[in-house]
Amino acid sequence: MKTDQQNAKYHRILEAAIKVFAEQGFHNSTISQVAREAGVADGTIYLYFKNKTDILSHFFTYKSRLVFDRFREVVDQAGSAEDKLRSLVYRHLTEFQRDRNMAVVFQCEALMSRYVNEEYIREITKNYFSILDEIIRQGQAEGSVRKELPRGLVKRFILGAVNEVINTWVVTGGKTDISKMVDPLTELFFEGLGAPHAT
């Protein structure tokens, strides 16, 4: 079991590594750069991690637990399917906006599966799709989402749109407030997926 001091150093190295990876790119980054950013000796890194790829995997495992707990919390607190989706999209966008280094590395490295285990990426996607599936099922039961639409297609439609907003934000320097896209995205989803209103 790690002591509090060891835990603090572990997380300091993780955050330092993601800052370096975001600024330099994963491939161009070195353990020495990570150590310097974290304020530790090079050898200290290897007390906690096997290599760069191990650091990246640890970071996303740690972050995804935190983020998915927050996703789950806001979805459970909302009522209708539309409110649940709006809350999920808001939390998704604001979590990435709050930590631009995480956003850069996740979008550039994790989603492209170049350095992170593909099984891990599948697990992240599976967890997110599980939340979306609940929302879509509820929407179909409420009559706000058409029942004949394949849920798998709907889930990919939603995640793809949210990811594209984050991608655009990352590549344009992260200068805009992407939380302003929450209502347009939600309206797009439900206007595009909504069942015709009875007359």
N, C-alpha and C positions, 0 to 999 in steps of 0.2 A: 504494500500500500504506500502511495506517495505521501510525503509530508506536505504541509501547506506551502513550504518554501519550494519544494520540488514541483508542486502543481503550478505555482506562480511562474516558475521558470519555464515549465512546459508550455504554458499558454503564451508567455512572452515570446518564446521561439516561434510558435505557430503564427502569431500576429506579425512578427518581424518577417517571417518567410513569405507570407502572403503579400506584404507590402513590397518586398523585393521582387517576387514573381510578377506582381502587377506592373511594376515599373520597368523591369528588365526583360520580362518574358520568362517563362519557365525554363526553356532550353538554354537561355543565355545566363541564367542565374547560377551562382556557386554557393556551396556550403559556407565558404569564407565570408561572402557577402551577407548571408543570413546571420551568421555568428556576430559579425560586426554590427549589424542593425539591432540584434537582440542584446548586445553588450556582453557576450560570453565568448569563451575560447572555442576554437573550431572543434576540439575534441569533445566539448560538452554536448554539442549537437548529437553526437553518436551515443551518448548515454540515454537519449530519449527516442531517437529515430535511426532507422537503418540507412536512409539516403533521402534525396530530394523527393522522390516519388512517395515515400513513406510519410514525409511531412505533409504533402498535399492530401493524401488519403486521410490522414488523421484530422487535418483541418476540416475537410468536408464532412467527415463523420461527426465531429463535434458540432459544427455549425448547423448541419441538417437536423440534428436532434433538437437544438434550440429553436430553429426556424419552424420545424413541423409542429412542435409543441405550441408555438404561437399561432400557427395556422389553425390547428385543432381548436384552440381556445376561442378564437374569434368566430369560427364557423358554428361552434356549439352555442354561442351566445346569441346568434342571429335567428330570426324566425322563418320567414319564407325562403324559398330557394333563391329568389333574386337577391334578397338581403344577404344570404349566406355567400353567394358568389361575389357580390360587391365587397363584402368584408374580406374574403379570401384574396381577391385581386388587390385590394388596398394594402393588405398586410404584405403580400408578395412584393409589390412594387416598393413599398416604403422600407422593407428590410434590406433590399438590395441598394436602394438609394442611400440608406444610412451608412452602409459599409461599401464604398465604391471599390476598394481593393478586392473584396470578396466578389463583387459583381464582375469585375474585369477578369479575374482568374477563373471564376465559374463559367462565364460565358465563353471565354477564349480557350480554356483548357479542359474543364470537366465535360461540357456539352459536346465538345469535339472528340472526347474520349482518347486523347492522344497519350496522356500520362496517367490517368486514373483508371483503375480496373473497371472494365465494361460492366461487370456484374454489379458493382457499386452504383454505377449510373442507372442501371436497370432498377435497382432497389429504390433510388430516389424517385424515379419516374413512377414506379408502382405505388409508392406511398402518396404521391400527389394525385395520381389518377384515382386512388381509392377515395380520397376526399371529394374529388369532382364527381365520381360515380354516385356518391350519396346525394350530392346536390342535384344532379340530373334526375335521378330516380324520384326525388321529392318534387322536382319541378314537373315531371311527367304525371305524378299523382295529383298535383295541384292543378294541372291543366295549363301551366305556363310554358312547358316545353313539349313539343310534339312527340307523341309516343312512338311514331314509326321511325324516328331518326335513330340510327345505330349509335349507341352510347360511346363506343370506341372512337368513332369519327368526331363526335361532339367534344370529347375530352381532348383530342389532338388539336381541334380547332381552337379551343380556349387556351390551352397551354402554348400553342404556337404563336398566338396573337400576343400574349403576355410576354413571352420570350423575345418577340420581335421589338416590342416597346423598350425592353431593357437593353437589347443589342444596340438599337439606335441611340439610346441614351449613352451607352458606353463609348461607342465609336465617335460620337460627336462631342465628347469631353465631359459629359455628365453635368452640364450647366443648366439644364431645364428641370422643372419640378414634375417628375413623371406621375406623382400622385394625382395630378389634374386629369390624367387619362383614365382614371377609375370609372367615372360615370359614363364617358363615351364608350369604353370597352363593354361595360355591363349592358348599356343600351343596345350596343351592336349585337351582343350575344343573344339578348332576349327579343330584339326586333327580328333578328335573323332566324331564331329558333322558336319564337313564340307561336302558340296555337292561335288560330284566327278567333277573334272575339265573336261571341254569339250576338246576333242582331235580334 
